[in-house]
Amino acid sequence: MTLLTPDTVPTVVKTGASTRRAAEAVAPRFKAGDRVAARNMNPVGHTRLPRYVRGKRGVIHQDHGVFVFPDTSAHGGGEKPQHVYNVRFETSELWGPTADRRASLYIDLWEDYLEPA
């Protein structure tokens, strides 16, 4: 993938640019049903790991495949391709005992955001 420059933006917006990479190139660390915890990290700069899931426990629902890791790619640190997982969090885990116990939140997270629970 090449660096996105101002002159290439119109073409990328019109035609799209997938960040999906070959899944065979990167072995998955997790599988559906695995218990995980979102890392409690506070990096300098932007991350796509929402604060409300940091340090919280969930379960891998689905593996979407391998994609470019935006935290490194956006800052010129390379693509660092890795699996993106759909993770289910119980709302009571995220927002405490007053949350609806029957509800869950599903969120897509890159592998670097997760650790075994």
SETI-457333 format. One line per field, with one value per residue: x, y, z of N, C-alpha, C, CB in turn; residue number from 1. Coordinates in steps of 0.05 Angstrom, whole numbers. Glycine has a CB too. Layout:
N
n.X: X;...
n.Y: Y;...
n.Z: Z;...
ca.X: X;...
ca.Y: Y;...
ca.Z: Z;...
c.X: X;...
c.Y: Y;...
c.Z: Z;...
cb.X: X;...
cb.Y: Y;...
cb.Z: Z;...
num: NUM;...
***
This chain:
117
n.X: 17;11;30;-21;-34;-49;-62;-79;-125;-178;-185;-182;-226;-267;-260;-249;-209;-185;-166;-158;-119;-81;-104;-76;-25;-19;-24;-81;-91;-132;-196;-266;-306;-265;-244;-229;-193;-198;-143;-117;-97;-63;-47;-4;-32;-80;-125;-163;-187;-238;-247;-285;-285;-235;-195;-237;-274;-289;-318;-294;-330;-329;-281;-258;-219;-156;-128;-100;-67;-91;-68;-13;-5;-28;9;55;83;82;44;30;-4;-60;-107;-176;-225;-293;-320;-358;-386;-415;-465;-468;-416;-390;-418;-435;-476;-528;-539;-575;-582;-593;-573;-522;-459;-430;-367;-317;-250;-180;-127;-81;-105;-124;-120;-109;-161
n.Y: -24;44;109;154;211;281;290;239;228;242;200;154;161;158;106;72;36;-20;-46;-97;-156;-214;-270;-317;-301;-285;-315;-329;-305;-314;-349;-361;-358;-355;-325;-259;-198;-129;-90;-45;10;71;104;152;198;180;124;66;39;41;79;61;5;-11;-51;-84;-147;-195;-237;-272;-267;-271;-279;-232;-233;-211;-147;-82;-50;6;41;40;47;97;132;127;81;32;-24;-68;-117;-152;-196;-179;-178;-193;-176;-194;-159;-161;-116;-103;-112;-70;-23;-30;-54;-33;-34;-63;-130;-167;-149;-140;-115;-111;-106;-89;-105;-96;-145;-129;-100;-134;-185;-250;-271
n.Z: 0;-16;7;25;-9;-17;-73;-89;-62;-86;-125;-93;-60;-98;-121;-80;-32;-10;54;66;74;53;86;96;106;159;220;260;327;360;366;349;407;444;505;517;534;527;516;565;548;533;485;453;410;359;366;349;389;431;491;528;525;542;582;593;593;542;491;435;377;321;268;224;187;157;163;148;201;229;267;263;208;194;214;186;201;177;150;185;184;210;245;250;297;314;373;429;482;545;566;620;637;613;630;682;738;730;677;621;630;591;545;495;469;407;377;330;333;327;329;360;400;436;489;518;563
ca.X: 0;26;21;-43;-26;-72;-69;-91;-150;-202;-187;-188;-254;-285;-257;-245;-183;-188;-144;-157;-95;-83;-107;-57;0;-18;-39;-98;-84;-157;-217;-292;-310;-243;-248;-208;-196;-188;-120;-120;-74;-68;-25;-3;-44;-106;-128;-191;-196;-254;-240;-305;-279;-208;-194;-261;-273;-310;-315;-292;-354;-323;-256;-264;-196;-132;-130;-79;-70;-91;-52;15;-6;-34;31;79;97;78;17;27;-29;-68;-135;-196;-245;-318;-320;-383;-384;-440;-467;-462;-387;-382;-431;-442;-500;-553;-543;-593;-567;-599;-561;-493;-448;-411;-349;-294;-224;-155;-114;-64;-121;-135;-103;-126;-173
ca.Y: 0;69;131;170;239;298;286;213;226;240;174;134;165;148;78;56;24;-40;-51;-126;-169;-243;-282;-338;-289;-280;-335;-316;-310;-322;-361;-356;-370;-348;-303;-239;-172;-107;-79;-19;25;100;112;180;199;167;95;58;24;59;78;46;-24;-16;-66;-100;-174;-202;-263;-270;-276;-277;-269;-220;-236;-195;-120;-63;-38;35;57;44;56;125;148;120;59;7;-35;-86;-131;-170;-204;-162;-196;-182;-184;-189;-151;-157;-88;-100;-110;-43;0;-36;-70;-21;-39;-85;-155;-183;-136;-143;-97;-124;-86;-100;-97;-108;-164;-115;-88;-156;-204;-271;-264
ca.Z: 0;-17;25;14;-12;-26;-101;-94;-47;-102;-137;-73;-52;-120;-128;-56;-28;11;72;71;65;51;113;100;114;187;236;280;355;374;350;361;433;462;523;514;547;512;530;577;537;528;467;444;384;354;365;344;412;448;520;544;526;552;607;596;583;523;477;406;362;293;257;198;168;162;153;156;228;225;287;252;180;192;223;171;214;163;151;207;180;232;245;262;309;325;401;444;510;560;573;648;639;604;643;709;744;722;648;615;631;568;522;490;449;389;366;315;345;316;347;379;422;453;503;530;589
c.X: 18;14;0;-35;-50;-81;-82;-118;-175;-206;-194;-217;-273;-284;-255;-217;-185;-163;-142;-131;-99;-83;-86;-30;3;-36;-56;-89;-108;-176;-244;-295;-288;-251;-224;-213;-185;-165;-127;-96;-82;-46;-26;-14;-70;-104;-157;-201;-211;-247;-260;-301;-252;-209;-218;-259;-296;-303;-314;-317;-347;-296;-263;-242;-175;-135;-106;-86;-69;-73;-23;14;-10;-10;57;95;94;50;11;0;-35;-98;-152;-218;-270;-320;-346;-376;-412;-441;-462;-432;-377;-392;-442;-469;-527;-559;-561;-576;-572;-586;-531;-485;-428;-394;-326;-268;-201;-142;-96;-79;-129;-113;-121;-137;-170
c.Y: 25;90;147;199;255;294;260;210;224;212;152;136;154;118;60;44;5;-42;-80;-137;-199;-256;-303;-327;-286;-300;-320;-324;-321;-335;-356;-372;-364;-324;-284;-215;-151;-95;-51;-2;54;111;142;180;183;136;89;40;43;56;61;16;-30;-29;-84;-127;-180;-230;-259;-282;-286;-265;-258;-224;-216;-168;-104;-52;-8;51;60;55;86;143;140;97;32;-4;-53;-102;-151;-176;-183;-180;-180;-193;-176;-182;-150;-128;-83;-99;-82;-21;-7;-50;-58;-24;-63;-111;-173;-172;-141;-122;-113;-103;-100;-88;-111;-125;-150;-103;-109;-172;-226;-263;-288
c.Z: 0;1;11;14;-21;-55;-107;-80;-65;-115;-117;-63;-73;-123;-103;-55;-4;28;79;59;65;79;118;110;144;202;257;309;370;355;364;387;453;479;520;531;529;529;542;571;532;511;461;416;383;355;360;366;431;477;536;543;538;580;612;583;564;511;447;393;334;286;229;178;175;148;162;184;226;243;277;224;177;200;209;182;201;167;175;205;202;231;260;271;317;353;414;473;522;569;603;653;632;622;671;713;736;692;644;613;606;543;520;469;433;376;352;326;332;338;368;403;442;466;514;557;608
cb.X: -19;28;45;-69;-2;-65;-44;-73;-153;-202;-160;-168;-260;-277;-233;-266;-161;-195;-146;-182;-71;-60;-135;-52;3;-28;-20;-128;-74;-170;-213;-314;-312;-217;-252;-206;-182;-210;-95;-125;-64;-69;-27;27;-25;-117;-117;-193;-172;-283;-241;-332;-282;-192;-192;-286;-273;-312;-339;-266;-376;-344;-234;-270;-205;-107;-156;-75;-49;-118;-52;29;-29;-58;35;96;89;99;12;28;-29;-61;-138;-206;-234;-343;-296;-402;-369;-442;-495;-475;-374;-391;-453;-442;-500;-554;-516;-607;-574;-630;-567;-486;-436;-425;-339;-297;-224;-136;-97;-48;-145;-152;-86;-109;-202
cb.Y: 0;79;149;166;242;327;290;192;250;261;167;137;195;162;74;34;46;-68;-33;-140;-161;-255;-294;-352;-263;-251;-355;-324;-284;-297;-392;-365;-400;-343;-312;-230;-172;-85;-77;-21;12;115;96;192;189;176;82;44;11;54;107;53;-36;10;-47;-85;-194;-182;-282;-285;-254;-267;-291;-191;-232;-209;-106;-40;-50;45;42;17;41;132;145;143;57;-14;-51;-71;-146;-158;-231;-140;-210;-189;-171;-213;-124;-177;-77;-123;-131;-39;10;-11;-75;8;-44;-79;-170;-184;-106;-171;-72;-142;-67;-94;-102;-86;-183;-94;-74;-174;-190;-297;-256
cb.Z: 24;-46;32;31;-31;-21;-118;-85;-29;-124;-151;-49;-47;-146;-145;-55;-23;-1;97;58;83;34;116;73;100;193;250;276;368;387;347;340;430;447;552;484;576;505;512;608;511;555;441;445;363;327;391;317;427;443;531;534;498;553;630;585;606;501;485;395;361;273;256;202;140;152;162;135;248;226;314;252;165;210;253;168;242;171;126;234;153;259;259;242;333;307;416;442;512;585;566;664;620;576;626;724;774;729;634;588;656;563;523;479;462;367;388;285;375;306;332;365;410;437;525;532;586
num: 1;2;3;4;5;6;7;8;9;10;11;12;13;14;15;16;17;18;19;20;21;22;23;24;25;26;27;28;29;30;31;32;33;34;35;36;37;38;39;40;41;42;43;44;45;46;47;48;49;50;51;52;53;54;55;56;57;58;59;60;61;62;63;64;65;66;67;68;69;70;71;72;73;74;75;76;77;78;79;80;81;82;83;84;85;86;87;88;89;90;91;92;93;94;95;96;97;98;99;100;101;102;103;104;105;106;107;108;109;110;111;112;113;114;115;116;117
***
